[in-house]
């Protein structure tokens, strides 16, 4: 009986030690990650690079875009000009495809598999967003090819087109919200007029 009890206590102590070691490792990893983030933030400030921030519209529409764009921005802040363009281009694909999935909720699988050009052409309904995204796509392709097709443009042009596309998406979403509210107000106004008219008829 004593040997069973001793074995159980030993097992519990061993499990406790393993758990403590695991927790310490997790805490240490989290601390190292936080220190690295702080170091990167300090380096970005020293180099004059601002951290990218996005509106709730963009953050909710495509969290992965925000992550990839942020990493591309990190690469740029370290002077990695040969790889950050690829990152910005990848972020554009996430932005457009995630936004297209919001625009066409029944076509998620087709959108995920479609080339970016087809996705823009077939699933982005707002003409301004579509045109801006397509221009950004042209420059995005240049970042992955051996020979640049648009040699007069660079990463800053790609970033400007991504920023323009973001602004147009935010504008389109704001316009949709205003149109929905206007429709609701019209319906509410029509209902109140109908009720007023019926009361007047009763009198």
KEPARO-107344 format. One record per residue (C-alpha): residue number from 1; chain; x, y, z. Coordinates in pm, whole numbers. Example, Ala and Ser with C-alpha at 12.3 -4.5 7.8 and 13.67 -1.06 7.14 Angstrom:
2
> nr	kette	px	py	pz
> 1	A	1230	-450	780
> 2	A	1367	-106	714
END
This chain:
203
> nr	kette	px	py	pz
> 1	A	0	0	0
> 2	A	281	237	97
> 3	A	464	164	-227
> 4	A	148	250	-429
> 5	A	109	575	-236
> 6	A	476	661	-282
> 7	A	446	585	-654
> 8	A	137	805	-688
> 9	A	304	1092	-502
> 10	A	615	1050	-718
> 11	A	405	1056	-1034
> 12	A	223	1371	-921
> 13	A	550	1542	-829
> 14	A	700	1446	-1165
> 15	A	393	1580	-1347
> 16	A	415	1901	-1144
> 17	A	781	1947	-1231
> 18	A	709	1888	-1602
> 19	A	424	2138	-1587
> 20	A	643	2399	-1415
> 21	A	919	2352	-1675
> 22	A	663	2381	-1958
> 23	A	513	2699	-1810
> 24	A	859	2851	-1759
> 25	A	946	2777	-2123
> 26	A	622	2937	-2243
> 27	A	679	3245	-2028
> 28	A	1041	3270	-2145
> 29	A	932	3242	-2510
> 30	A	666	3510	-2458
> 31	A	922	3739	-2291
> 32	A	1174	3687	-2573
> 33	A	902	3760	-2831
> 34	A	802	4076	-2646
> 35	A	1164	4191	-2620
> 36	A	1210	4124	-2992
> 37	A	895	4323	-3075
> 38	A	1019	4608	-2856
> 39	A	1363	4596	-3021
> 40	A	1205	4600	-3366
> 41	A	983	4892	-3265
> 42	A	1287	5082	-3139
> 43	A	1475	5009	-3460
> 44	A	1178	5122	-3671
> 45	A	1158	5449	-3479
> 46	A	1534	5500	-3513
> 47	A	1510	5444	-3890
> 48	A	1206	5672	-3918
> 49	A	959	5398	-4015
> 50	A	606	5422	-3877
> 51	A	416	5110	-3775
> 52	A	133	5039	-4020
> 53	A	-215	5075	-3872
> 54	A	-547	4984	-4032
> 55	A	-907	5082	-3974
> 56	A	-1158	4840	-3818
> 57	A	-1308	4792	-4168
> 58	A	-981	4653	-4305
> 59	A	-881	4469	-3985
> 60	A	-1212	4282	-3974
> 61	A	-1227	4220	-4350
> 62	A	-874	4075	-4376
> 63	A	-672	4019	-4057
> 64	A	-419	3817	-4258
> 65	A	-359	4117	-4486
> 66	A	-272	4327	-4181
> 67	A	-29	4059	-4056
> 68	A	149	4009	-4390
> 69	A	164	4383	-4463
> 70	A	313	4444	-4118
> 71	A	581	4181	-4178
> 72	A	661	4330	-4520
> 73	A	691	4669	-4352
> 74	A	929	4516	-4096
> 75	A	1144	4379	-4380
> 76	A	1148	4721	-4546
> 77	A	1251	4890	-4221
> 78	A	1554	4659	-4206
> 79	A	1648	4751	-4563
> 80	A	1546	4415	-4712
> 81	A	1430	4577	-5036
> 82	A	1460	4254	-5238
> 83	A	1201	4068	-5030
> 84	A	963	4329	-4886
> 85	A	800	4386	-5227
> 86	A	704	4018	-5243
> 87	A	550	4056	-4896
> 88	A	351	4363	-4997
> 89	A	232	4178	-5308
> 90	A	122	3880	-5100
> 91	A	-64	4110	-4861
> 92	A	-253	4257	-5160
> 93	A	-377	3910	-5255
> 94	A	-512	3851	-4904
> 95	A	-680	4192	-4901
> 96	A	-852	4147	-5236
> 97	A	-957	3785	-5190
> 98	A	-1088	3840	-4837
> 99	A	-1281	4147	-4953
> 100	A	-1415	3953	-5254
> 101	A	-1539	3679	-5018
> 102	A	-1734	3943	-4828
> 103	A	-1876	4073	-5154
> 104	A	-1970	3724	-5283
> 105	A	-2033	3507	-4974
> 106	A	-2137	3202	-5177
> 107	A	-1819	3189	-5384
> 108	A	-1549	3149	-5117
> 109	A	-1396	2831	-5261
> 110	A	-1386	2969	-5617
> 111	A	-1232	3296	-5496
> 112	A	-959	3117	-5299
> 113	A	-857	2911	-5605
> 114	A	-890	3188	-5866
> 115	A	-588	3382	-5996
> 116	A	-586	3732	-5855
> 117	A	-667	3890	-6194
> 118	A	-980	3673	-6231
> 119	A	-1081	3741	-5873
> 120	A	-1061	4118	-5928
> 121	A	-1246	4101	-6258
> 122	A	-1526	3866	-6149
> 123	A	-1588	3935	-5781
> 124	A	-1500	4300	-5708
> 125	A	-1813	4494	-5800
> 126	A	-1706	4850	-5717
> 127	A	-1538	4993	-6033
> 128	A	-1298	5220	-5843
> 129	A	-1180	4939	-5613
> 130	A	-1150	4706	-5912
> 131	A	-935	4950	-6114
> 132	A	-706	5036	-5825
> 133	A	-662	4671	-5725
> 134	A	-580	4577	-6084
> 135	A	-311	4847	-6108
> 136	A	-161	4726	-5780
> 137	A	-168	4370	-5915
> 138	A	49	4471	-6213
> 139	A	318	4613	-5984
> 140	A	281	4321	-5744
> 141	A	367	4080	-6025
> 142	A	684	4277	-6097
> 143	A	813	4204	-5745
> 144	A	825	3828	-5816
> 145	A	973	3822	-6168
> 146	A	1334	3805	-6283
> 147	A	1294	4101	-6519
> 148	A	1083	4399	-6416
> 149	A	816	4488	-6669
> 150	A	745	4831	-6521
> 151	A	1098	4948	-6448
> 152	A	984	5306	-6388
> 153	A	792	5201	-6077
> 154	A	909	5066	-5743
> 155	A	788	4940	-5405
> 156	A	670	5286	-5301
> 157	A	434	5294	-5601
> 158	A	301	4951	-5502
> 159	A	245	5073	-5146
> 160	A	65	5383	-5273
> 161	A	-168	5170	-5485
> 162	A	-237	4937	-5192
> 163	A	-314	5242	-4976
> 164	A	-546	5375	-5247
> 165	A	-722	5038	-5272
> 166	A	-766	5034	-4893
> 167	A	-914	5386	-4897
> 168	A	-1153	5293	-5179
> 169	A	-1266	4976	-4995
> 170	A	-1330	5182	-4681
> 171	A	-1521	5437	-4890
> 172	A	-1728	5164	-5058
> 173	A	-1814	5008	-4720
> 174	A	-1907	5347	-4576
> 175	A	-2128	5418	-4878
> 176	A	-2300	5079	-4836
> 177	A	-2369	5158	-4472
> 178	A	-2515	5498	-4562
> 179	A	-2733	5343	-4833
> 180	A	-2864	5081	-4590
> 181	A	-2945	5347	-4332
> 182	A	-3116	5559	-4598
> 183	A	-3327	5259	-4702
> 184	A	-3423	5195	-4339
> 185	A	-3512	5560	-4289
> 186	A	-3726	5557	-4604
> 187	A	-3908	5245	-4486
> 188	A	-3959	5396	-4142
> 189	A	-4083	5723	-4294
> 190	A	-4317	5535	-4527
> 191	A	-4459	5333	-4239
> 192	A	-4521	5642	-4030
> 193	A	-4689	5816	-4325
> 194	A	-4905	5508	-4383
> 195	A	-5007	5500	-4017
> 196	A	-5080	5874	-4023
> 197	A	-5285	5833	-4339
> 198	A	-5490	5550	-4189
> 199	A	-5555	5757	-3875
> 200	A	-5663	6050	-4087
> 201	A	-5899	5821	-4279
> 202	A	-6050	5695	-3953
> 203	A	-6118	6054	-3839
END
